[in-house]
Amino acid sequence: MIIMFIGPSSSGKDYFYNKVLDKYNLETIVLYTTRPKRRGELEGKEYHFIDKDTMDKLESDNKLVERRDYNTAHGVWSYATRGDDIDKNKIYLVINTWEGYKDYVDYFGKDNVYPFYFELDSDIRFERAFLREKEQKHKKYMELCRRFIADEKDFSKDKLKKYKPIIIDNSGSIDNTMKQINLKMKEILKK
């Protein structure tokens, strides 16, 4: 079973991902990326940081569940999930996108993937993203802006209607958001 957290940049999904992992003792899926490490990120924890040639080889060897390439202000950055990293008898928590969700459903089946969508006003998200980027040694404000604009399209209301996720309103307190998550987690884990 895979529980998937989805949402635009700075919507809170990373913060609650860590809280839910600790509370429910779930397995993690560490994605592979060609993106450079951010300050504080560790190899094998947030991502497996690999180069483009290694990513292409994994794909040509049919080892990937999904792969996404983003044309960023700093070149193409790829993200992928490796299928043989996942034991179908365990319960995992992962952060992904709608495209990733679709690929996981194609690979594992709709009854095995549960999408949680984190909703938060754009102005709050932009402020959070800016403050996070401001802390980086090499600030990438152009990428922050590109990503924010792309999120408006990637996380449109049409996609919410299409995929029908569990919607988590993150506009209130941390406790309120956790209550929403806990309620849905208990329902899913009973299955």
C-alpha positions as CSV (number, residue, x, y, z in Angstrom):
1,M,0.0,0.0,0.0
2,I,1.2,3.5,-0.8
3,I,0.0,6.7,0.8
4,M,1.0,9.6,-1.4
5,F,1.3,13.2,-0.3
6,I,0.7,15.6,-3.2
7,G,0.6,19.4,-3.3
8,P,2.2,22.5,-4.7
9,S,5.6,23.7,-3.4
10,S,5.4,24.9,0.2
11,S,1.9,23.6,0.8
12,G,3.1,21.7,4.0
13,K,3.4,18.2,2.6
14,D,7.1,17.8,3.5
15,Y,6.4,18.9,7.1
16,F,3.5,16.6,7.6
17,Y,5.2,13.8,5.8
18,N,7.8,13.6,8.6
19,K,5.2,13.8,11.3
20,V,3.1,11.0,9.7
21,L,6.2,8.8,9.1
22,D,7.1,9.1,12.8
23,K,3.5,8.6,14.1
24,Y,2.6,5.6,12.0
25,N,6.0,4.0,11.5
26,L,5.6,3.8,7.7
27,E,8.2,2.8,5.2
28,T,9.7,5.4,2.9
29,I,10.4,5.5,-0.8
30,V,13.5,7.5,-1.5
31,L,13.2,9.0,-5.0
32,Y,16.1,9.4,-7.4
33,T,17.0,12.9,-8.7
34,T,19.5,14.7,-10.8
35,R,18.8,17.9,-9.0
36,P,21.6,19.3,-6.9
37,K,21.4,18.7,-3.1
38,R,20.0,21.6,-1.0
39,R,21.7,22.6,2.2
40,G,20.9,20.0,4.9
41,E,19.8,17.3,2.5
42,L,21.4,13.9,2.9
43,E,22.1,11.2,0.3
44,G,19.6,8.4,0.7
45,K,17.3,10.3,3.1
46,E,15.6,13.0,1.0
47,Y,16.7,11.6,-2.4
48,H,19.3,9.5,-4.1
49,F,21.3,12.1,-5.9
50,I,22.5,10.7,-9.3
51,D,23.6,12.0,-12.6
52,K,21.7,12.1,-15.9
53,D,23.5,9.1,-17.4
54,T,22.7,6.9,-14.3
55,M,19.0,8.1,-14.5
56,D,18.8,7.2,-18.3
57,K,20.4,3.8,-17.6
58,L,17.8,3.0,-14.9
59,E,15.0,4.0,-17.4
60,S,16.5,2.0,-20.3
61,D,16.8,-1.1,-18.0
62,N,13.0,-0.7,-17.1
63,K,13.8,-0.2,-13.4
64,L,11.6,2.9,-13.0
65,V,7.9,3.1,-11.9
66,E,7.9,6.7,-13.0
67,R,10.2,9.5,-14.1
68,R,9.5,13.2,-14.4
69,D,11.8,15.7,-16.1
70,Y,11.5,19.4,-15.3
71,N,13.1,22.1,-17.5
72,T,14.2,24.4,-14.7
73,A,16.1,27.7,-14.7
74,H,19.2,25.7,-14.0
75,G,18.8,22.9,-16.6
76,V,16.7,19.7,-16.7
77,W,16.2,18.1,-13.3
78,S,14.8,14.5,-13.2
79,Y,13.0,12.7,-10.5
80,A,12.1,9.0,-10.5
81,T,10.9,6.0,-8.4
82,R,12.7,2.7,-8.8
83,G,10.3,-0.2,-8.7
84,D,12.6,-2.8,-7.2
85,D,13.0,-0.6,-4.1
86,I,9.3,-1.3,-3.1
87,D,8.0,-4.4,-1.3
88,K,4.3,-4.8,-2.1
89,N,3.7,-6.2,1.4
90,K,4.7,-3.0,3.2
91,I,2.9,0.3,3.7
92,Y,4.8,3.3,2.3
93,L,4.5,7.1,2.5
94,V,5.8,9.1,-0.5
95,I,5.6,12.7,-1.8
96,N,4.8,13.0,-5.5
97,T,2.9,14.8,-8.2
98,W,-0.3,14.0,-10.1
99,E,1.8,12.5,-12.9
100,G,3.6,10.3,-10.4
101,Y,0.3,9.3,-8.9
102,K,-1.0,8.2,-12.3
103,D,2.2,6.1,-12.9
104,Y,2.0,4.5,-9.4
105,V,-1.7,3.6,-10.0
106,D,-0.7,2.1,-13.4
107,Y,2.1,0.1,-11.7
108,F,0.5,-0.9,-8.4
109,G,-3.3,-0.5,-9.0
110,K,-5.7,2.1,-7.9
111,D,-6.7,0.2,-4.7
112,N,-3.1,0.3,-3.5
113,V,-2.4,4.1,-3.8
114,Y,-4.1,6.7,-1.6
115,P,-3.5,10.4,-2.6
116,F,-3.6,13.1,0.0
117,Y,-3.7,16.6,-1.5
118,F,-2.4,19.5,0.6
119,E,-4.3,22.7,0.0
120,L,-3.0,26.1,1.0
121,D,-3.5,29.7,-0.2
122,S,-1.0,30.8,-2.8
123,D,0.2,33.9,-0.9
124,I,1.1,31.8,2.2
125,R,2.9,29.2,0.0
126,F,4.9,31.9,-1.9
127,E,6.0,33.5,1.4
128,R,7.1,30.1,2.8
129,A,9.0,29.2,-0.4
130,F,10.8,32.6,-0.4
131,L,11.9,32.2,3.2
132,R,13.1,28.6,2.5
133,E,15.1,29.7,-0.5
134,K,16.5,32.7,1.4
135,E,18.2,30.2,3.8
136,Q,20.1,28.5,1.0
137,K,23.8,29.2,0.3
138,H,23.2,29.5,-3.4
139,K,19.8,31.1,-3.8
140,K,17.7,30.1,-6.8
141,Y,15.0,32.7,-6.9
142,M,14.3,32.2,-10.6
143,E,13.6,28.6,-10.0
144,L,11.4,29.4,-7.1
145,C,9.3,31.7,-9.4
146,R,9.3,29.2,-12.3
147,R,8.1,26.5,-9.9
148,F,5.4,28.7,-8.3
149,I,4.0,29.5,-11.8
150,A,4.1,25.9,-12.9
151,D,2.3,24.8,-9.7
152,E,-0.7,27.0,-10.7
153,K,-1.2,24.7,-13.7
154,D,0.1,21.4,-12.3
155,F,-2.3,21.6,-9.3
156,S,-5.4,23.1,-10.9
157,K,-8.9,22.5,-9.8
158,D,-9.5,20.3,-12.9
159,K,-6.9,17.8,-11.6
160,L,-8.6,17.7,-8.2
161,K,-11.8,16.8,-9.9
162,K,-10.1,14.2,-12.1
163,Y,-8.1,12.4,-9.4
164,K,-10.5,12.9,-6.4
165,P,-7.8,12.9,-3.6
166,I,-8.3,13.1,0.1
167,I,-8.1,16.9,0.6
168,I,-6.2,18.2,3.6
169,D,-6.8,21.9,4.3
170,N,-3.6,23.2,5.7
171,S,-4.8,26.8,6.3
172,G,-5.4,26.3,10.0
173,S,-3.2,25.2,12.9
174,I,-0.8,22.3,12.8
175,D,-3.0,20.4,15.2
176,N,-6.0,20.9,12.9
177,T,-4.2,19.6,9.9
178,M,-2.9,16.6,11.9
179,K,-6.5,15.8,13.0
180,Q,-7.6,15.7,9.3
181,I,-4.7,13.4,8.4
182,N,-5.1,11.1,11.4
183,L,-8.8,10.6,10.6
184,K,-8.1,9.6,7.0
185,M,-5.1,7.5,8.0
186,K,-7.1,5.4,10.5
187,E,-9.7,4.7,7.7
188,I,-7.1,3.6,5.2
189,L,-5.1,1.5,7.7
190,K,-8.2,-0.5,8.6
191,K,-8.4,-1.8,5.0
